[in-house]
Amino acid sequence: MPTATSTTSSTTPWFDTAVNGYLIEAGALDIHAGETIGLVIETRCNYFASLAFPQQVEAGLRVAHVGRSSVRYEVGLFAHDAPEAAAAGHFIHVYVDRHTRRPVELPAALRAALQPLIVPA
């Protein structure tokens, strides 16, 4: 699982780091030159315990839904080595053409990278 630290109290950097870190490691996302990029259209988080800089935070990641051009990721944030989540939420990306910002069908490499993370309905 990717590990993230942040100087902000917002969960967005941790969620973004978990999702994009996984996709980059899987070879499914090139944030600098790829034709397709993910735009965050929704994020939500519930906190159960405090997380604060410079504390190391670990993220658990799964995919709850895959659409034609969107993915709903679910993320659990854990204090380093903690058995229970300090926060849990979701993060929705709509994948778009880098230049036109219009939604595009998920690329095959992205769909393949998501497969191990998909939670059966």
N, C-alpha and C positions, 0 to 999 in steps of 0.2 A: 504494500500500500504506500502511496506517496505520503511524504511527511511535509507539513507546511508550518511556517511561522509567520506571524503578521504583527504589525504595529498598530493595527486598527481593531476596534471592537466588532466591526462588521464581519459577518460570516462569508461574504462574497469572495474575498481573496482566498480563503481556505477552500471553499467549494470550487472556485475556478482553478486553483492549483491542483486539487485532487483530480478533477475531470480532465483538464488539459494535460497535466503531467502523465496521466494514464494513456491518453490518446497519442501524445508525442512518443512515449516509450514504445507503444504498439505500432508505430510507424503510420498511423492513420491521420495525423494532423501536422501540418507545417504552418506554424503561426506567422512566419515571415514571408513565405512565397507561395503557399498553397492557393489554389483557385477557390476553395471553399473554406469559409470561416463560420464559427458558431457565434450567434448573438444571443445574449441572455435576455429572455422576455419575461421570465418570472423566477422569483426565488423566495423561499420561506424557510424560517428556522425557528425551532422551539429549543429553549435552553433549559437544562436540568442542573447544571453546575457551572461554575465560573471557568473561563478560559482567558488567559491574559499573557501578553508579551512579557518576558522572553520565553515563556513556557513552550516546550515542544508539543505540537499537536499532531495526532495521527488521524487519518481519514479513512473510513470504510466507504466503499462505493459500490452501487448496484444500479441497474437500469430497470425502471418500472414500465416504460412505454417507449416504443419506437414507431414513429409515424413516417410519412413520406419524406418530410424535410425537418422533422423535429425529434428530439429525444428528451425524455424526462429522466433525470438522474436523481437518485436518492443518496444522501450523504449522511454519515454519522461521524461526528467529531469526538475524539477521545483524547484526554490528557495522556501523555506518554505512559504506556503500560497499564492504563486504567482498564478494568474489566467492563465498565458500563459507559455508555455515551454521555458526554457532557452536553451535547447538542445534536439535534437531528433535523433534517429538512430536505427540501428538494430544490432543484435547479433545472430550468428548461432552456435548452438551446434550440433555436431555429437556425438551420444551416443555410447560408446564403452565398451567392457569388460575391467574391471579394470586391469586384469593381461596380457591379450594378446594385448590390445589396438586395437583390430579389431572391426569394426562397428557391432552393434547388433540391433535387432528389439526393438523398444521402449517398455519397460515393460508396462503392463496393468495399473498399479498404476500411472505411469507417464502420459499415454494417458488420464486417467480419470481426473487427476489434471489439464491438459491443456484445457479440454473442456470449462470451463467457460471463458477462455481467448481468444478463437478462434474468429477471425473476419470473418464474412461471406464474401465470394468472390463476 
